[in-house]
Amino acid sequence: MSSTGEFASFEGVPLTDGDLRLVEPYWAAIPELRSISLRDTDITDASVSMLCSKDSWRGIDLSFTTVTSTGVSQLSTLSQLEQLGLENTNIDDRAVRSFAEHPSLQVLNLAGNDLSNDAIDDLLSMSKLETLVVSRTKIDKNGVRRLASMLNIKTLVVAPQQLSTTDPQAIREKRSDLTIVIQPAPMEHR
């Protein structure tokens, strides 16, 4: 584990739900702790309820874990949450629905999940969202065009196949303030 004031990282540590139960009292005792990375750990949905015991989280990264839409939906109660990493978890459109109209979510990484265009309306309702990562999902070209219309979005990360050859230019003409990042498929993880 590494910790620097407001941030604690367990990234890559073979941390289980049982291990997290042992750590929970420590993060509760550190009021300035605002962000936690559990990326690439062995936690499951059972750990998500423990995270909800601290309502002052501003950033949580659960990427490359086995959490599902059921577990992630519990995080919607964290009203101060600004950044949420869910890359390559086991979530689907239901998880996005649980965050629709979230009061403070600004950065959301949903890459590599089973999300479809059915999640678009819920994503569009996130009025504070500034950075959205939807690469390696089932959201198609039409969905990306709709997401690019979100006035609050400043950065949209997509995969090459989610854009037509003319989309970047057409979107740029309508939204000069929007940065579109085209993210190729990553190298194999683990």
Backbone torsions as a table, in degrees:
resi	resn	phi	psi	omega
1	MET	NA	139.7	170.6
2	SER	-122.7	146.5	-178.2
3	SER	-142.5	134.7	175.5
4	THR	-135.1	92.0	176.8
5	GLY	58.8	-91.3	-175.4
6	GLU	-87.8	-7.2	-171.0
7	PHE	-129.0	134.1	174.2
8	ALA	-125.3	135.1	-179.4
9	SER	-124.1	129.8	173.0
10	PHE	-114.4	17.5	-174.0
11	GLU	-52.2	126.0	176.5
12	GLY	78.5	-4.4	178.2
13	VAL	-79.0	134.9	-179.0
14	PRO	-72.4	57.3	-176.7
15	LEU	-79.5	131.0	179.3
16	THR	-108.2	175.6	177.3
17	ASP	-58.7	-41.7	178.8
18	GLY	-62.8	-40.9	177.6
19	ASP	-62.8	-39.9	-178.0
20	LEU	-65.4	-32.8	176.1
21	ARG	-59.8	-34.4	179.3
22	LEU	-73.2	-29.1	-177.0
23	VAL	-85.6	-26.9	-174.6
24	GLU	-51.3	-44.7	-179.8
25	PRO	-61.0	-28.4	-179.5
26	TYR	-71.3	-43.4	-179.3
27	TRP	-70.2	-28.5	177.0
28	ALA	-67.1	-29.0	-178.2
29	ALA	-85.2	-1.5	-179.4
30	ILE	-115.1	90.5	-174.4
31	PRO	-62.6	-27.7	-178.5
32	GLU	-79.7	-8.1	177.8
33	LEU	-70.6	116.7	-174.3
34	ARG	-119.7	-19.1	-177.5
35	SER	-135.4	145.9	-179.7
36	ILE	-141.6	136.9	174.3
37	SER	-111.2	118.8	173.7
38	LEU	-113.1	22.0	-178.5
39	ARG	-57.2	135.0	174.7
40	ASP	59.8	37.4	173.2
41	THR	-109.4	-179.0	-177.8
42	ASP	-100.6	22.6	-179.0
43	ILE	-75.7	159.2	-178.5
44	THR	-128.7	-170.0	177.8
45	ASP	-56.2	-29.4	-178.9
46	ALA	-59.7	-30.2	-179.2
47	SER	-78.6	-22.0	-175.0
48	VAL	-62.8	-39.0	179.2
49	SER	-62.8	-31.6	175.7
50	MET	-65.1	-39.4	178.0
51	LEU	-61.7	-33.9	-178.3
52	CYS	-71.2	-10.3	178.2
53	SER	-71.3	-15.7	176.9
54	LYS	-113.8	106.1	-174.0
55	ASP	-83.7	2.0	-178.0
56	SER	-100.5	12.4	177.0
57	TRP	-60.8	135.0	173.6
58	ARG	-108.5	-23.5	179.7
59	GLY	-143.5	132.8	176.7
60	ILE	-138.0	129.3	176.2
61	ASP	-117.4	114.2	178.3
62	LEU	-113.6	16.2	-177.6
63	SER	-57.9	145.9	177.8
64	PHE	60.0	34.4	170.9
65	THR	-115.7	-179.4	-179.3
66	THR	-101.5	18.0	178.5
67	VAL	-63.0	150.4	-177.0
68	THR	-116.6	179.5	177.6
69	SER	-59.2	-35.0	179.2
70	THR	-61.8	-47.2	179.5
71	GLY	-68.2	-45.2	-177.0
72	VAL	-62.8	-33.2	-178.6
73	SER	-60.1	-25.2	178.1
74	GLN	-65.3	-26.9	-177.7
75	LEU	-71.2	-14.0	-178.4
76	SER	-64.3	-14.8	178.2
77	THR	-78.7	-11.5	-177.8
78	LEU	-83.3	92.2	-170.6
79	SER	-69.4	-17.8	179.4
80	GLN	-95.1	-1.6	-176.4
81	LEU	-64.6	121.6	-178.1
82	GLU	-109.0	-29.3	-176.8
83	GLN	-131.8	131.2	-179.7
84	LEU	-137.8	120.4	178.0
85	GLY	-102.8	118.0	-179.5
86	LEU	-129.8	27.2	-177.6
87	GLU	-63.1	134.8	177.2
88	ASN	50.9	48.7	170.3
89	THR	-104.6	-163.2	-178.7
90	ASN	-111.3	46.5	-177.6
91	ILE	-101.9	161.6	177.1
92	ASP	-136.2	-164.8	-175.8
93	ASP	-57.3	-29.0	-179.8
94	ARG	-60.7	-36.2	179.7
95	ALA	-64.1	-41.2	179.6
96	VAL	-64.1	-40.9	179.1
97	ARG	-57.2	-36.2	-178.6
98	SER	-68.8	-18.1	179.6
99	PHE	-103.5	0.1	178.7
100	ALA	-56.0	134.8	179.4
101	GLU	64.2	23.9	176.0
102	HIS	-60.7	135.6	-172.0
103	PRO	-71.6	-19.7	-173.5
104	SER	-137.3	-1.0	-176.0
105	LEU	-64.9	120.5	-176.7
106	GLN	-113.4	-31.0	-177.6
107	VAL	-129.2	125.5	-177.7
108	LEU	-137.0	118.6	178.4
109	ASN	-106.7	111.1	-179.2
110	LEU	-114.9	13.1	-175.0
111	ALA	-56.2	144.5	172.7
112	GLY	72.7	21.5	180.0
113	ASN	-113.8	170.3	-177.5
114	ASP	-86.4	60.9	-179.7
115	LEU	-104.1	144.1	-179.2
116	SER	-124.2	-177.3	176.1
117	ASN	-62.3	-16.2	176.8
118	ASP	-64.2	-18.8	179.3
119	ALA	-85.6	-9.9	-172.6
120	ILE	-60.0	-48.3	-178.1
121	ASP	-58.7	-39.2	178.2
122	ASP	-67.7	-39.5	176.5
123	LEU	-64.4	-39.6	179.9
124	LEU	-63.7	-25.0	-179.1
125	SER	-81.4	-5.0	-179.1
126	MET	-83.5	92.3	-169.7
127	SER	-71.8	-18.6	-179.8
128	LYS	-98.1	-9.1	-174.5
129	LEU	-63.1	124.6	-179.5
130	GLU	-113.4	-31.3	179.9
131	THR	-128.3	126.7	-178.3
132	LEU	-133.3	128.5	179.0
133	VAL	-114.2	114.6	-179.7
134	VAL	-126.5	18.8	178.3
135	SER	-64.3	152.2	178.8
136	ARG	58.4	36.7	170.8
137	THR	-117.9	-178.5	177.6
138	LYS	-90.2	6.2	176.2
139	ILE	-67.6	124.6	-173.2
140	ASP	-97.2	-171.1	-177.2
141	LYS	-57.5	-43.0	179.1
142	ASN	-64.3	-40.0	177.9
143	GLY	-64.3	-42.3	178.8
144	VAL	-63.1	-40.8	178.0
145	ARG	-60.9	-40.9	177.7
146	ARG	-65.4	-42.5	179.2
147	LEU	-63.7	-36.2	179.5
148	ALA	-64.9	-18.4	178.7
149	SER	-80.5	-9.9	178.6
150	MET	-65.6	115.6	-175.3
151	LEU	-65.7	-29.2	-179.0
152	ASN	-78.9	-20.4	-179.2
153	ILE	-70.0	128.9	177.4
154	LYS	-108.0	-29.2	-179.9
155	THR	-135.7	127.4	178.5
156	LEU	-125.7	121.4	-178.0
157	VAL	-107.4	123.3	-176.5
158	VAL	-134.6	168.9	174.6
159	ALA	-92.7	156.5	-177.9
160	PRO	-53.7	-38.8	-177.1
161	GLN	-73.0	-7.3	178.7
162	GLN	-88.8	3.4	179.3
163	LEU	-131.3	144.0	170.4
164	SER	-82.6	171.9	-179.1
165	THR	-66.6	-23.5	-179.6
166	THR	-96.4	-12.3	-177.2
167	ASP	-57.8	-47.9	-177.0
168	PRO	-56.2	-45.1	-179.4
169	GLN	-66.6	-44.5	-179.7
170	ALA	-62.9	-41.2	178.8
171	ILE	-67.5	-42.4	179.9
172	ARG	-59.7	-37.1	179.1
173	GLU	-65.9	-33.9	179.8
174	LYS	-86.8	-32.5	-173.2
175	ARG	-134.1	78.6	-179.1
176	SER	-67.4	-18.2	179.8
177	ASP	-86.8	-4.9	-177.7
178	LEU	-94.4	130.0	173.8
179	THR	-100.1	122.6	175.3
180	ILE	-104.5	122.2	178.0
181	VAL	-105.3	124.3	178.3
182	ILE	-97.8	113.1	-173.3
183	GLN	-105.9	110.8	176.9
184	PRO	-68.0	167.0	179.2
185	ALA	-58.4	137.2	-178.9
186	PRO	-75.1	164.9	171.3
187	MET	-65.2	157.7	-179.8
188	GLU	-55.7	133.8	180.0
189	HIS	-97.6	136.4	178.6
190	ARG	58.5	NA	NA
